[in-house]
Amino acid sequence: MPSAARTGNLVRNPTRKVAMLRRNDTSTMPIVVNDNAAWCWFQDERALVDPTSNLLVVGSIASTGGVDGEQRGGNVEVTVVDLSTGTADIVVLHERHESDDHDVPALWRRRDGRWLAMYTRHKTDDLTRWRISEPHDPRRWGPEHTFDWSAHTGGLGVTYSNVHELDGRLYCFARAVNDDQCALVSDDDGDTWNYAGKLFTRPKVGYVNGYTRYVSSPGRIDLITTDHHPRDYDNSVYHGFLDADGLHRTDGAVVDPHPLRGDAPSQVELTTLVAAGSRMPDGASWAGDRLSHCWTVDVRRAPDGTVAAVVSARADDGPAHPDEATERLRPVLDHRFLFARLTPGGSWQVHPLALAGPGLLPHEQDYTGLVAIDPDDLDSLYVSTPIDPRDDQPLAHHEIFHGHTDDDGATWAWTPVTEDSDVDNLRPIVAPGDPSAVSLLWFRGDMASSQGYRCEAVLLRLPRTG
């Protein structure tokens, strides 16, 4: 692991230089771009490519358990990779914020060439924070601004940032009031923000309410969401979309003609994508398996209107309850990834994707290595799993595999991206913005919790072959 020497920069934006990539490097070895980094998966976009400047920007949180953790732990960071030269600089947006991967910033590239980064703490205060960069330079940022949710949350905290555009208006979706999905809105490209309202609402069960993934495309925002946290509730997963006419089910039926303005509907009024208790009708080793405690993993939409989504689920249907002898949660040993595809004018088709193995962390029964759909090729994705999808054999660590389908997800061909690793390879991201190449990111190392890990972020640039 290369060491990262601090370089000079603005005092408020200390920068660390990490790695160099040879121009026209054709090797398949990833490079380390941040030596203390991890991210959660309920913020987007976490990474973006600007093809004009040929820069890749990825957000992450440094851990107290990672490299230079005493100095960097809790830093909200963006790594800026110059894809022309390979230089990677780490810029700190907020020093010693909170050592928690839930705080990772969501990124947006504005029309004027500036970058917007928005981030929160993990339910430990009521502030959404944002900073805006200099034009075309995500290494230099203006002052931090804040929006205080406390008048709406009653001081119970806010988590996550998801920045998306609909008809010229920016939305920042967050888990806030009653731990439901809510939104801030901006009509000046992120300079200022105002509270819009709640997107969903329902009686609270356990820790929080639904977990939502979003993807924006011209004229609409698609989303997939759950009921609650899977450790507290046997979740289903639902799909809907927002456009100028309101919040809709998959088939276009209007659920709420004025979303975020009044009483919010329950997410169960959307289209059920994967129902708790459903059984897979196909797949040799999957036939008849009962799926439960589902969770959202990823969603993408193609220019032709096709939508693809990945969902995780338990297959052994074990409730998350303490073992009487140890008072520790009984481990969930068998998770599955499901791939769902929606073609324009059609209905959702759900297929087995890959075995996801046991829970990633002993106290988080439903964490998995996760999956990233290629935003520029919905027939392509990258999965992190400790079970080889080619033969369903266990591996020593989570490895990254590339999957490709020629039949809309019914079957998959798998190619290893990592092999025989000494540590886990987790939470892949395919950064959108440059359809000419795949910018594949993940972090690798030892993860004990969302607050404590010793991991590094790596980048692999792959040419497109099709």
N, C-alpha and C positions, 0 to 999 in steps of 0.2 A: 504494500500500500504506500503510495508516494506521500511524503509529508507536504503540507501546504504552508508556505511561508507568507506572512502578511505583507502586503504591498501598500504603498501610499495611496490615499484617496481622501475624499472629504471626511472629516471627523465623524459626521453623523452617518456616513456610509462606509465603514471599514470594509475593505475588499481583500479577499484571499485568493491568490493565484494557485491553481491546483494542477492542471494537466495541459499537455500539448498533444495535438493530433497531427500527424504528417499529412500534408495536402495529398489528395488522391490515394490515401491509404486504403488498400483493398482487403486488409486482414479482417477476420471476423472476431477479433478480440475487443471487448468493450474497454473504454477508458474511464477512469475515475474522474468525475467532474466535481464531486463534493465529498470530502472524507468524513463528514458527520451529518447524516441526513436521513430523514424518513418522511412519509406523508400518509395521511388518511385517504379515504376514497370518496368522501362525500363533499368534495369541493371541486369545482371546475371553472375554467380550465386550470389544471395544475401546471401544465407545460404548454408552450406555444412556440412556433417558429414564425419569424418575420422573414419572408423570402426576399423582401426588398433589401434589407441590411444583412441578410444571411445570418441572423442571430437566433439562437435557441435560448429561451428563458424558462426555467423550472423553479417552482417554489418548494421549500422544505423547511423543517424545523430541526435545529441541532439539539442533541440530547446531552444531559449532564453525564451520561454514561459513555459518551462517544469521545472521539479525538478532541483534545483541549476542552473537555466538558466543563471544567471549572470556570473557564472564561467564556465559553460559547453556549453553554446549556440554556435552552429556551430562546435562542436567537431565531427570529423570523427571517429567513434568508431567501434570496433568489440567486440562482447560479446562471450567469450569462455566458453562453458558449458561442464564440465566433466560429461558425462552421467553415469559414474560408481559411482560417489559420489554426483552428483547434484550441485557441486560448480560452480557458475557463476561469472566470472571476466570480467570487462569491460576495454578494452585497448584502449587508445587514439592513433590513427594513426597521426592525425594532429589537434592540438588545435586551436579553434576559427577560423575554416576554413571559414564557411559560414552557417548561420542558414537557411538551405534549404534542403528538403528531396531529391532533385535531385542529391545531391552530394554523395549519399551512395556508398560504395566501391563494386566492383565486385571481387569475390574471386576465386582463382584457387589453387588446391593442386598439387604441383609438384612431379615429380618422386623421387626426393631426400628427400621427406618428409617435405620440406619447403612449406610455404604458400605464395602466391602472392596476394596482394590487390592493385587494381587500382581505381582511383577516380578523378573527375574533380570538378570544380565549375559549377554553372548553367549559362553558357554563359557570365560570367563576367571576365574571362581571357582565355588565350589560352594554358593552361598547362594541360596535363594529368600527374598525379602523381602516383608513385607506391612505395611500400615497400615490402621487402621480409623478412620472419620470420627466426628465428633460426630453425634448423632441428627438426621437430615433436613438435614444441613449438610455437603456435600462440599467446602466451602471450608476447613474446620478438621479437622485430622487428629491422631490420637494418635501415640505414638512408633512407630518402626520396629521390627519383630520379624524374626527370621531363623530359617530351618531350614537346617542344615548337612548337605548330601548326601555329604560327602567319605568317610564310612565305607562308602558304597555305590558311589560313583563312582571311588574311588581317587584323587581329586584331579583328575579329567579334565574337570570342569566340567559346568554345567547351563545349559539355554537354554529359554526360552518359559514362559508360564503360561496355562493354560486352566481357568477355574473353572466347574464345572457341578454340578448337584444330581441325586442319584438317591435316591429314597425317604428324604428328610430328611437325607442325608449329603452333605457337600460334597466334591468331588474337585478337586484341582489337578493337571492333567496337564502333564507337562514332558518334555523330551528330556534324559535323564540317564544312567543306567547303561548302558554300552556304546553310548551315543547312541541307545538305544531309547526308546520311549514308556513312561513310568513315571507313578506318581501318588502324591501326598500325599492324606491324607483328614482331614476335620475333622467331629467330631460336636457342635461347639458354635458352628456358624455362622461359622467362620473365626477364632475367638479363638486356637485352638491347632491344630497340624498334626502328623501322624505319617506316617512312610513306610509305604506300603501294599505296593508291589512293582512288578514290570514287567508292562505290559499285553501287549507283544509282545517277541519276541527273535529274532534271526537273526545269522549271521556278518556282521561289519562289512565293507562294501565302500566304499572311498574315504573321503569326509569324514565322513558320518554315516549313520545308518539312516533309517527312513521318516519322512515328513512327514504329519502327521495333522491334520484339521479335525474339530471336534466340534460337535454341537448337542444341547441337552437339552430334553426335554419331559416331562410327567408320566409317570413310570414307566419311562423309558428314556433312554439317551444314544446317539444315532446318530453314526457316524464314517465318514469316508473317509480312506484312507491310501495311501502309496506303499511301494515296496521300499526305496529309498535316495534319494540326491540325483540329480536327472536328469542332471547333468553327468557323474556317475560310472557311471550304470547306465541301461539301457533300461527305465524303470519302467512297470509297470502300476498301475492304481488299484483299490483294493478297498473294499467296503462291509461293515459289520457293525453290531451294536448291543449295548449292555449293558442288562440289566435284572436283576431280582431273581434270575433263574434262571441268569445267567451271561453269557458272551460268545457271540453268535450270528452266523451267516450271515444274509443277507437273508431267506431262507425260514424262518428260525426255528430251523434246526438248530444244536445247541449245539456250539461249538468248544472252550469252556473253561467247565466248570460252576463253577469257583472262580477267577475272574480276579483277578489281582494278589496271589494268596496262595501260589502255588507256581511250578512251571516254566511259563513263558509260551509260548504258541504263536507260530508265525510268522504274519505278516499274510497270507501267501499262502493260508492255510486259510480266509480269509473269501471272500465272493463277489466275483469279478472284475467290476468295473464297466466299465472300459475296459482292454482287453488291449493291451500293447505289440505293434506289428506289425499291429493290426487295420486294416481298410480301411472307410471310410464307404460304406454302400450307397446313400445318397441325398444330395441336395443338388447342385445343378447344377454348381458348380465344385469340389465335393468328391468326387464319385464316384470311387472307386478309390484315393484318396490314402491312403498308408500313414502311420499315426500312431505316434509313438514318444516316448520320454522324457517320459512324462506326469507331471503335477503336480496336486496338489489346489488348488482355488481357493476354493470356498464350498460350504456345505451348510446346508439349512434343512428343518424339518419342520412341517407344518400340523396344527391340532387334529384333523382327520379322519384323520391317519395318513399322508397323502401326504408323500413326501420328495423334495426337489429338490437337485441338485448341479451344480456347474460344475467342469470339468476343463480344463486346458490341455495341449497336446501339440505336438511338432514335426511338421511335415509334410514337410520336406525331408530328414529322417532323417540329418542330418549329425552325426557324432561330435564331441564337444568335445575336439579335439586341437590342439596348437600347429601353426601354419603353419610349415613348415620355413624359409621365407625370413625371417619376422618374429619367430618364436618367440612369437607372440601367438595366442590362441585364434581359430580360424576362426569367423566370425560365423554364427549361426543366423538365417536371414532370414525364415522362414515358420513362425509359430506359429498354432495354431487354438484357439478356445474351443469346448467341447462342453457341451451341456445334457442332463442325465439326470434322468428322472422315474420315481418308483416310486409306484404307487397301491396302496392296501391290498389284499392278496391277489393282486397282480399281480407282474410282473417288471420289471426296469429297462428303460426305453426311452431310447436315446441318440440325440441329433440334433445336427447341426451348429448352432452358435450364431452365431459371427462370426469373421472373420479378426483375429488379434491382432498381426500385424506382426512385425518383427525383434525380437531380444532387446533388452531395455530398456537394459542396460549391457554394454559390451564384454567385461567379465570375468565376467559372469553370464549365460550363454547362454540361460537359460530364464526369466529375469524378464520379466514382461509387465505391462501396465497394470492387469490384474485385473478381476474382476466381483463385484458384490454382489447377491445375491438379496434381494428385499424379504421380510423375515420374516413380514409380515402379508398377503402376496399372492404366492404362488409362481408366478403367471403374469406377474410383473413383475420386472425386474432392471435394473441399471445397469452398463454396460460402459465401460472405458477402453481405447481403441484408436487407433492412428494410421491405421487403414483404415476409411473410412466404410462402415458395414454396409448402408447403403441401396443403394450401387452398387459397393462394393468398390474405390473409388478412394483412393489414398494422400492423407494429410493432412500438413500441415506439423508438427503436434504431436499428441500424444495428446489426444483429446477425449472427453467423457462423453456417452454416448447412453443413452436409456431404451428398453428393449425390452419389448414386451407380446405375449403369445401367447394365442390363443383355441383352440388345438388341442393343448394339453399339451406344447408346445415344438417341434412339427414345423415351424412357420413363425413368423416374428416380424415385428412392425411396429415401426419405429424412429423415434424423435424425438430430435433433438439437444438436449442440456442445455447444452453449451458449443459455441461456434463461433468460428473464426478466432482462436484463442488465440495469444498470443505465447510461451507456455510450455506445458509438459506438464501435463495434469490426470490424476492417478494415484490408484489404490487406493481406489475408492469404498467407503463403508460406509453401510448403511441401519440406523440405530440402532433396536433394538427397544424396546418399552415403551409406545408410544402408538399404537394402531392407528387413531386418528382422523386422523393426518397422517403424511407421509413426512418424516423428518429425514435428509436426504442430506448426507453429509460426504465430502470428498476433500481431497488436498493438491495444490498446484500450484507449479511453479517448475522449478528446474534440479537434477537429481539425478545426481551423479557416481558415488556408491556408497552402500551402506547406512550408511556412516560419515561421508559428506560430502555435504551437500545444502544448497541455499538454497530452502526451500519454506515455504509458509504453508498452514494448514488453513482450509478454508472450509465454510460451512453453507448449505444451501438447504432451506427448509421449503416443502413442497408439499402442498396439500390433496388428499385422496383423491377421485377422481371416480367411482369405481365401488363 
